[in-house]
Amino acid sequence: MAVLGLFLEWRISNPNEDARWLWLMSVICEIWFAFSWLLDQLPKLCPVNRATDLNVLKEKFETPSPANPTGKSDFPGVDIFVSTADPEKEPPLVTANTILSILAADYPVDKLSCYVSDDGGALLTFEAMAEAASFANLWVPFCRKHEIEPRNPESYFSLKKDPFKNKVRPDFVKDRRRVKREYDEFKVRINGLPDSIRRRSDAYNAREEIKAIKLQRETAGDEPMELVKVCKATWMADGTHWPGTWVVSAPEHSRGDHAGIIQVMLKPPSDEPLQGTTVDSSPLDFAEVDIRLPMLVYVSREKRPGYDHNKKAGAMNALVRASAIMSNGPFILNLDCDHYIYNSEAIREGMCFMMDRGGDRICYVQFPQRFEGIDPSDRYANHNTVFFDVNMRALDGLQGPVYVGTGCLFRRTALYGFDPPRSKDYHSGCCSCCFPRPKKGVSISSAPDEHRALRMGDSDDEEMNPSIYSKRFGNSNFLIDSIPVAEFQGRPLADHPAVKNGRPPGALTIPRELLDASTVAEAISVISCWYEDKTEWGNRVGWIYGSVTEDVVTGYRMHNRGWRSIYCVTKRDAFRGTAPINLTDRLHQVLRWATGSVEIFFSRNNALLASPKMKLLQRIAYLNVGIYPFTSVFLIVYCFLPALSLFSGQFIVQTLNVAFLTYLLVITLTLCMLAVLEIKWSGIELEEWWRNEQFWLIGGTSAHLAAVLQGLLKVIAGIEISFTLTSKSAGDDNDDEYADLYILKWSSLMIPPITIMMTNLIAIAVGFSRTIYSAIPQWSRLLGGVFFSFWVLAHLYPFAKGLMGRRGRTPTIVFVWSGLIAITISLLWVAINPPAGNNEIGGSFQFP
């Protein structure tokens, strides 16, 4: 920081009088880069690493004690949300595998519930979930019996390592072979569902058409008959109309106009273990295995024209309300449909923090995102290792990591918009010592404060009376009554004086109530499109509306109320998912994130407007989230500066003197030392760090600039921004796992980087030509311009490879032509603007 300040002072006080315009542009860009770098580095001053102890957790919650003589699980309930919207871009087989990994998670069965949000209301997704529920009867007990990892069948059967390692049961080989065959048949059924639904619907529609014709003949008599028109409905297997979206859209059966649907695929299990049987009809021997399955619920919220359904955030809030009525788990884990549980103990890892001493002040536990199917070189930095292993861990030493949209374990009452307990006892600060934080595992808890009142955000002095809850949460008495229950069940154990606001041990060992028709009917009413009218949903309650990055805003609102979050990095990855490896898809993904950041900057969620409850460095981190896309404006200018230097024969400094080179060397060395420090501390590879640097420039010169323009259009002109889902399906080339990597899909986002590359290549050729043909060659200016041009081109190299498509498919003539064009343009430039003292191109050099 000191060297950077001295360098900028030197740059400002030593202008280039020969090219003042070039010097001014470079200095403005460098000042902004220094400011942006500070915003990125300051939140890294208090890094922290955490560890958990699952044995202590088991001892506290599943071991017999005087308060729990039977040793029955005293864990709180967890509701898991899985969101999907389009079965064409999010294949049902991927979603089904995610569901199976959830149902097989290592957590008390009666405390786990899974809700699938189908925001497209597609029958294909519905029937795929029904197939998954059926296959789970075999898959889940198999995983428990043989301790299978991972518990996603597609990933498990695709493992390249030895599947028999550490397996000692003699029937494992037979069981695995049988389950593999059943899973192959399951995949065939899932893949055949679209055709099955189409043929079934065609048959039923033909029958209805025949019925209509017969009825017309009976009523018309001898009068001429008109052509009978029967709507092309989509039919369920039981012979009734599908209440959701039809394949051929019709009124009240389209993506934006359909009824609300809730279907309990798997009923709530009993509270006592249920052992399997050894009879011949059973495919496997599950005599010593608990065969119960967690509750599985399909949810598609109601949609009607004229209502703003608020995309994913609205779907998540519908799940919050429906789950509060049906299971009311005090904790909520949300996953994208392509993110499955890779570590079956991941939920327990999160509970180590939620149930620890002081854990009642934690709003969420964020897990890092890990991805599969990424090309080995990670050309476009899809793993985001610098963000997840450096930035997020550093934020964990402040008020906690940002919420990134998936793989996050929430406290339900934090989503409801309440302040954390004992909020007046804490104050904001600039270092991590402002919040007492556990060192390891699960600590011991204390006597509960039964009289603690729930407080709503932004009203620290006003206790929220349940009589006015309806103004916040809607008019559902079931939902309002569930709020204090969820708050109580989410408290840590009160078995130690140091723990405040705890609950008695053994309080959650009682069985939960069974579902009945009235409960399901109430759940359907709270997912109606009108329920949120005149309430605080999407404003201060639940997922926050108004941004394409609703995840960051939702986490920001919680931190702004004084909650803290935790970053949980497990030895074995907690969750794994997929990411787009195609250049165009990757750029559009980054565009959506950056546009959301611009929206945040121009909204009341700007960190400059944060409350005093947010710590200083946390505020800076959120400010950086909103500001980073604007760096693209200065970055693009700076990427053109080397070319302008070569074209004009000038440089950003008067001469490459000792002072400039010394500053440049020292800044480079300090940045390298910082990079080495981050790499050593976080455990990432040098190549991963370099890929992140490369894609920072690629995204900054393409998607980030477009995001700034789109954000300004929305703020100034009110033009709404529409984004498409990122495809979760693989490429069509089954022989190449990374076929998508080589597909070139043109996008206007590619224009700026291509222009930068072509301009710098031509400028290098022009610069060399100018210097060679000059009577007094200015080699120092040439070397300065060429060095920075190569710096730009080195960062854009992955982008250039993406434009070339598959290896070996780019004809050699393309490169020959490119070289000839560059040489021709350079010679033309020298001919138009010859060097001083030369009136001809060649001077004394003679062409043949």
N, C-alpha and C positions, 0 to 999 in steps of 0.2 A: 504493500500500500504506500509506503514511504517513497520507494523508487518510482512508482507510478505517478505520485504527485510531483516529484522533482522533474520527471520526464515531461509531463504536461506543461509545467511552468517553463521549461526550456523551450518546448515547441512553440508556445505562445509568444515568448520573447525573442525568438529567432525566426522571423518569417522569411520565406523565399521571395525576394524582391523580383526575381525574373518570372515567376509564375505565382503571383499572389492568389489567384483564384484556386489553383491546385492546392496551395498550402492551406487556405481557409477551409476548403471542403474536407481535407484530411484531418485538420485539427478539430473541427466540429464532430466528425465521426469518432475520433479517438476519445474525446471528452464523453460522448454518450456511451462508448464501449466501456470506459472506466466506471461510469455510473452503473451500468448494467452489471458489470463484473462485481462491483461492491454489493449490489442487491443479491447476487447469487452466492457470494462468499460469506457475508455476515451471518446468515442463519446456520452456518456450519461451525460456529465457534464452540458449540456445546454438544459434540457428538456423543452417542451412547450406544452400547450394545447390551442386549438383554438375554436372559436365559430362563427357562422354566423347569420345574421339577414335577413331573406327572405323578411320581410316587407319593409326594406330599398331598397332591390333589386327591388321589384315590384314598389316602388315609383319612382325609378330612370328610369326604362325602360318601364313601362307599365301604367304610369299615365299621363293624359293630362298636357302639359306644353306649354309655348310660342313657343318652338322649335318643339313641337309635339302636335298640338292642338287636334288631334283626339284620342290621347292616344294609338295609334297603337304600337305594340311591336317593341322596338328598340334593341332587343337582337341580338347578332351575331348568325350565323348559326352553327349548330353542325352536323357533320357527324359521325355516329356510325358504327363501324366495328365489325362484328361477324365472327369469323373464325371457320371453321370445315374442316375435311379432310377425315374422314372415317365413313360412316353411320352405319357400323357394331359396331364400338366402341363408336361412338357418335350418339346415336339414334336420328333420325329426329324429333321425338316427343319432345325431350328435346330442340333441336334447335328451333323448332316451338314455344314452350312456351317462350323462350328467345326473339324471334322476336316479339311476341304479347305484352310482357311487355315493349319493346322499343316503339312500335307503340302507346301504351297507355300512354307514359310518359307525365308528366305535364310540357310541354314546348311548345312554339308557334309551331303549326303544320307546318306552311310554312317555319320554320327555322330548321326543323329536317329532316334528311335523314338517312336511314339505308341501309348498304351494307353488304351482306352475301357473304363471301369468301368460296367457296367450292373447296378446293384444290385437292379433289379427282375426281372432274368432274362427279359426280354420278347423274343419272336421278332421283334416289330415293330422294335425297336432293332437287333437282329442283322441283319436283312435291309436296313434302311436303311443300316447301315455297309457292307454288301456293295455296295450301289448306289453309295455315296460312293467306295468304293475303285475301282469301275469308271469312274466319271466322272472321277476324279483323273488317269487316264491321258491325258485331253484337257486338263483344266483346269490342272494343274501345269506342263506344258511351255508352255502358252499364257502363263501368268504370267511364266515365266522369259524367254521370247522377247521379250515386249513390256514387261517390267518393270511389271507391273500392280500397283497399290495402290488399295484394300486387296485382299487375296487371299481374301476371303470373297465368293463369287459373288453372293449375295443383296444384300450391301451394295454391291458394285461396280456391278452393273447397276441399282441404285436411286439412284446418285449423281446429284445435280441439276446438277453442274458439267459442263463440256464434256469428254466422254471422249476426245476426239481431241487435246487440248492436249499438246504436247511429244512427240507420236507421229510418228515420221519414216519408219518402215518402210512401203513401199507396200502390203503385204499386210495391214496392220493392220485396215482396215475389213472386208475379206473374212473374216479370221480371227475378228474380234469377232462378226460377224453369225452365223457358223457356231456358235461357242461359245454365244452367247445362245440360239440355237434348241435346241442340245443341252441346255442348262441348263433351259429351259422343259420339255422332255420329261422330264428328270430329276426336276423338281419334281412333275410329273404322276404319275410312277411312285411317288415317295415318298408322295404323298397317297393313291394308290390301294392302298398296301400293306395297310392294315387290312382293306379289303374283299377283297383278293386272298387274304390269309391265311384269312379266314373262309370264303370259297367253297371254297378248297382243302381246308381241314379238314373242312367239311361233306361234301365229295365222298368223302374218304378214310374218314370215320366211317361214311357210308352204305355204302360198300363193305365195311367191317369188319362192319357189322351184318348185311349180306346173307350174308357168309361164316359168321358165327356162327349164323344161322338155318338155313343149309344143313347145317352140322355138327350142329346139334341134331336136325334131321330124320333125318339118317343114323344117329345114335346112339340116338334115342328110339324109333324104329320106330312101333308103333301106340299107344304111351302118349301121354296128353295132354301137350302141350308148355307150359312156362311162358314167360312173357314174357321175351324176351332183352333184357338191359341191357348196352349197350356204353358205356364211358366216352367222354366227349366230349373227345378228345385234340386238341392243336394239332400240326399236321403241318408239317414242313419241305418245301422244294421237291424234295428228293431222295426223298421218300416215307417218311421215318422220323419217329418221334416227336421233338418238340422236348424236350430234356432239362431246359429251364428251366421258367418259369411258364407254365401253360396259360391260355387265355382263360377257360375254365370250370375253376376250381380243382379239383384232385384230389390225393390223397395223393402226396407226393414231387414235386408239380408246382404248388406254390403260392408266393406271394411270400416266405414264410418257411420254405419246405421244398422245396429243389430241389438238383440236383447242381451241382458246379462246372464251368464251361465256359471253355475257352481256344481261340480260333480265330485263327490267323494269317491275316489278310485280305490283307496284302501282305508278301511274304517280304523278308528283309534284302537290300538291294541289293549289287551288287559294289562293290569299292573303286575301280574305274576308271570314268571317265565313259562313258556309253553314248549315242551320238548317234542321233537319229531318222532316218527315211527320207523320201524324196521320191516314193515310189511312189504310183500312183493310188489304191490302197486306203486310204492314210492320209488322214484328213480334213483335216489341216493339214500344212504344210511345217515339219518339225522337224529338218531336216538339220544345223543348227548349234546344236541345243539338247540339253542333257543330259536325257534322258527318264526317268532313274531316279526311283524313288519311295521315301521312307522306309518303314521297317517299320511296319505297322499291325496291332495285336492287339486283339481283342475279349476281354474278361474279365468273367465273372460268377462271383463267389465262391460256394462252397457254403454253403447255409443249411439248418439243421435245427432242429426244435422242441427247446426246452430249452437252447439256446445264446443268449447275449447277443451279438448281432452288432454292436453299438456304432455303428450308423448309418453316417454318412459317414466317420468316423474309421476304423472297421473296414474299410470298402471301400478307403480310401487305403492302409492298412497291407498289405492283400492285394496291392495293386498294387506296393508297394515290394518285397515278397518275390518276386513273379512276375517283375518287371522285373530284379531283381538276378540272377536265374538266366538270363533270356533275352537281355538286352543289357547290363545292369550299367553304365549311364551314371553317371558320378560326380556328375552334376547332374540335378535333377528339377524340372521346371516343372509346376505344377498349375493347371488352369483349370476353371471351371465350364462346363457344356455350352453356356451362352449367352454365354460370353466368348470371343471369337475374336481372333486375332492381326491387329491393325489395321496395325501397322508390321512389315513382313517382316524387319527387322533388329533386332527387339526382343531376341531371344536374344543377339545379338552385343553389344548394349548392356549386358546383364547380365554377360556374360563379361568386359567391360572391368574390372569390379570384382573378380570372382572370380579372374581371372588377373593382377591387379595385385600390386605389391609389398605384402606383408602380407595379401593376399587369402585366404590359407589360414585366417585367423581369422574369415572372414565365413561365417555359417551360412546366410543367405539374402539375396536381393535382392528387395525388395518394390516392385512397380510400382503406380502409382495406378490406381484403378478409374475408368473413364470409361464413360458410358452413352449409349445412343441411344434414341430414341422417347420422350424426356421432353418434356412440354408446354413451350412456349417460356417461359412465366412460371415454370416449375419450382415449382409451387404448394406441394408438400410437401417441398421441399429434397432431391429424389432424387439430385441430382448430388453431394451431400455435399462441396462444394468447400472449405468451411472445414476439415473434417477432413482431406481428402486434400492440400490445398495449404497449409495452415497448420500444423495439429497434427503431421502426419506429417513434414513437412520440419523442424520444430523438433526432433522426436525424433531425426532423423538426425544432429543435432549432439551427441547423447548416446551411448547405446549402440546406437541404431538404432530404426527404426519397428517397431510391432507387426505381427504377421502377420494379415492380414485375410481369409484363406480362399481367395483366387484371385489369379492374376497374380503368382505368387511363384516365384522360382528358388532351389531349395534345394541345399545341399551334402549329398550322401547320407550322409556319415559324421556330419554333425551330427544328422540324423534318427535315426541309429543310437544316439544317446545318448552319444557320446564327448565328452570335453573338447576345447577348442581347443588347437592346438599352442602350446608355450611359455607355458602358462597360469600358471606360477609367476613369469614375468617381468613379469606385468601385475597391477595392483591396481585396485580400484574407487576412484572419485573422484566429484566433483560437477561436473566440467566436461569438455569434449570433448578436452582435451589429454592425457587419460590413455591414449588409444589413438592411435598414429600412424595417420594417415589420408591416402590419396592426394588430391592436389589435382585432377588431371585425367587422364582416359584410362587407358591401360595403361602401367605402368612396366616396367622391366627386371628380370628375376628372377635368382636366385643358385644356388650349388651346393647340391645336395640333401643333407639329413641323412638318409641311408639307414637310420639306426638309431633314428629316432624311434619310440617305442612308442605305440600307440593307447591312450587312457585313457578309461575309462568315467566318466560323470557321477557326481558325489558320491563319487568314489574317486580323488582327485588323487594320492594317495601310493601307489596300488596299480596296477601295470601289469596290463592285462588280457591274460591268457594265452589264446591261441586254444583251448587245451584246455578252457576253461570257457565258451567262447562259446555252447555249446549251451544252457546255463542261461539265457542272455539272449535268444538269437535262435531257439531251436528246434533240432530234430535234423537239419536239412538240411545235409549237407556241402557241397552246391553253394553254398548261401547263405553259409555260414561262409567258404568259400574265396574268395568274391567280395569280402569286406569289405576286405582289404588291397589288392586290385587297384583297387577304387574309390577308396580313399584316395590311392594313388600317382598315379592318373591325374588326380585333381582338384588336384594341386599346380601352382603357377605354374612357369614355365620357369626353370631354373637357369642363366642366362646373365649374371649379375652378382653380385658378392660381397655386395651389400647384401640380397639375397633369401635368406632362410633356408628350409630345408625345401622345396627346389624339385625339379623333375625334369629330366632331360637333354633338350635340344631334339631333336625328331625321334622321341621315344619312342613317340608315338601315331600314327605314320604307317603302322604295320603293319596289315594287314587283320584284322578281327575274325573269330572262329570262326563257322562256319555253324551254324544250328539243326538239331538232329536229334530223333528221336522221344523219346529218353531225356531230353533237356533239357526238352521240352514236358511230358512226364509228371511230371518233378520240379516244374515250375512249377505243375501242377495240384494236386500234393500239398501245396504250401505255401499254397494258397488254401482248403484244407479248413477246416471249422468248428472242428475240434479242434486245429489246429496251434498255436494260441496258448496252449493250456493249459500252465500251470506255466512260462511264459516272462515276459519283461519287456515284451512288445509291449503298447502302450497305457498302460504305466506309466512307463517311462523310455525306451522305444524306439519310434520312429515317432510317428504322431499320437496325442495323449494322450486317453484315454477319461474319461468321467465328467462331461462338460459339453456343453450344447447349443452352446456356442461353443468347440469343440475347437481352432479356429484360434488364438485368443488364448492359450489355455493352452499349446499347442504352442510358440508363439513365446516365451512367458514362460519355459518350462523351458530353452530354449536360452540365452536371456540370463542366466538364473540360473546356468548353468554357465560363464559368462564369454565366450560367443560375442558377436559384434556383428553387426548387420544393416545393410543399406544401402537407402536410398530412391532409386530411379532414375526421375527425371522426364525423359522424352524430349521432344524438340521436336515430333515427331509422336507422337500417342498410341500407346503400345505395344499395348494391348488395349482392346477395347470390348465392352460387354455390354448387357443390358437390366435394367430395374428396375421394380417395380410402381408405376404412377402412380395407381392407385385408392386412395382414402383408407383403406378397410378393409384392403386388402392391405398397404399401407404401415405401418399401425399394428401389424398382426400381425408384420411383419418386425422392426419396432423392439422389439416385445414379446419376440421370441426373443432378440435381442441383449441386451436389458436383463436378461432372466431368466438368461442365461449369466453376465452380470456379477455378479448376486447370488449365483449358485452359486460363482463364483470367490471372492467375499468370504468365504463361509462354508466354504471348503475350505483345504487346505494350500497352495494356489496363491495365497493372499493375499500381496500384496507385503510386508506387515509381517513375514512369515516368510521373506523372501528371503535368499539367502546373501550373504556379503560380496563375492562376485564381481560382484554387480549394483551399478551406480553409483547414487548417492543420488538424483539427479533422475530416473533411469530408474525407480527404485523408486517415486518419487512418482507418475510417470505411470501405472504399473500399479496403484497404489493408487487413483488416480482412476477407472480402468477398473472397479474393483470397487465403488466408492462412489457413482458418479454416479446410479444409479437411486434411491437413498434421498433424494435432493434432492426427489423428487416429493412426499413427505409434507409437507415444509415449503412447497413451491411451491403446492400445493393450498390449504393454510391461508392463504397470503399472497394468493392470488387471491380468496379470500372476504373478506379484511379490508376492502377498499374498500366492499363491499356492507354488511358489518356496521357500518362507520362511518356510512354513509348511513342505514341503518335506525335506528341508535341515536342519531344526531345528534352523535356524538363522533368523534375522530380519533386517530391513533396518537401524536400529540404534543398537548401542552396547547393550544398556539396555533401558528399558522404564523409564528413569529418570525424575526428576521433570522438568527440562528445556524443554525436548521434549514434555511432556504432557501439560505443560503450553502454549507453542507455539501452539500446536494442539488445545487446548481449546480456546485460544484467536482468532485464525484464524477462527475456526468454528463459534464462537459467532459473529465476524464481518461479516462473510458471511451471517449468519442468519439475522443480522440487515439490511444488504443490500437487502436481499430478501424481508424482511418485508416492507422496504421502497419502493421497486419497486411495490410490491403488493398493498400497500395502495395508492400510487400515480396513478397507472394505472387502478386500479379497478378490476384486475383479481383475481381469486380465488387461494387459497393456493394449492388445488389439481391440478389446471392447471399448476402452476409453477412446482410442483413435477413431473407431467407427462412430462413436457418439459425436466427436468433433466434426467429422465429415458430414454427418447428416444434419448437424446444427446449421452448417452453411447451406446445405441443399434445401432444407426446410425453410431456412430464413430467407432465401432468395426466391422462393416459390410460394409455398402454402401460407407462410406468415404474412407476406405482403398482401395476398388475396384476402386473408382474414381481416387485416386492417381496413382494406377498402370495403369489404362486406359489412364490417362492424360500423364503420362510419355511415354507410348507406342506411343501415337500420336505425341508427341514432338520429341522423339528420333528416332522412327522407321517409323513415318508417317502413322501409322495404324489408319484409320478412325473409329470413334465410331458411331454405329447405335442404335437408341432408338426407341421403339415402343410407340404408343400413350397410355396414361393412359385411361382405360376404364371408360366411364361415365354411363354405364348401370348398373342396379341393379342386385342382385343375382336372381337365378331361383326360390328360395323359396318365394312364394308370401305371405305365412303366417308369415314370420319373416322379419321384416324391415332390420334387421342387419345380414342377412344370410351370406353375404360376409365376415363378421368378423371371422367366424368359418371355412372358407375354407382354407385348408393347401395346398399351391402350392409350391413344393420344388424349392429352388434356391440355387446356390452356395454361395450367400451372407450370408446364414444362417450358414455356416460352422464355421467361427471364433467365433461367440457368443456361439454356441453349445459347441465348444471346451473349451472356457473359463469357461462356467458353469460346464461342466463335470470335468474339471481339478480342479476347486476350491472345488467342492463337494468331490471329492476323496481326495484332499489335507487336507480338514477338518477332514475326517475320519482317514487319516494317521497321522495327527498331534495329534489327541486325543489318538490314539493307542500308538504312540511313547511316549507321555507324561505319560500316565497311566502306561505303562509297564517299564518306565525308573526308575532306582534306585534313581536318583536325578532329579525329574520333573522340567522342566523350564517353569513354568506356565506363566510368563510374556511374553515370546516369543510366546507361544501358543496363548495367548489372543490377542496379537498384530496381528498375522497372521489371526486368526479367525475373528477378528473385521473387518479387511479390506476385507476378503473374503465375509463376509456377506454384506458389503457395495457394492461390485461388484454384488452379487446375487440379492440384493434388487433392484438395477437399472435394472437388466435383467429380473425381474419378469414378466412384460408385454410380453416380448419375449417368455418366457417359457409358459405363458398362450396361446399365439398364436400357439405354437407347439402342444398343447393338443387338439386344435380344439374345437368343441362344448362342452359345459358343460355336464358332465355325459356320454360322449361317450368314454372316455379313460378308458379301463378296469383296475380294481384294481391290477391285476396281473402285469401290467407294473410297477407300483410303487414298488410292492414287489420285482420284479426282480431287479429293479434299486438299491434298498437298499441292496439286497444280493450281487450284483456285487460290489458295493462300499465297503461293509464290507470285502468281499473276497480280493479285491485288497489291502485294507489297511493292512490286516493281512499278505498278501503276501509280502508287502513292509517291514513290520517289521521283517518278517522271513529272507528276503534277507539281510537287513541292520539292525540288532538288535541294541538296545541301548547299550551304553558303560556299561560294568560290568555285562552284561547278555548274556549268550550263548544260551538261549532257549527263545522261544516265551513267555512262561508264567511266567518265573522266579519262584516265590513261588506260583503263582496262578495255581491251578490244574483244568484241564478240566475234566468233568465227563466222 
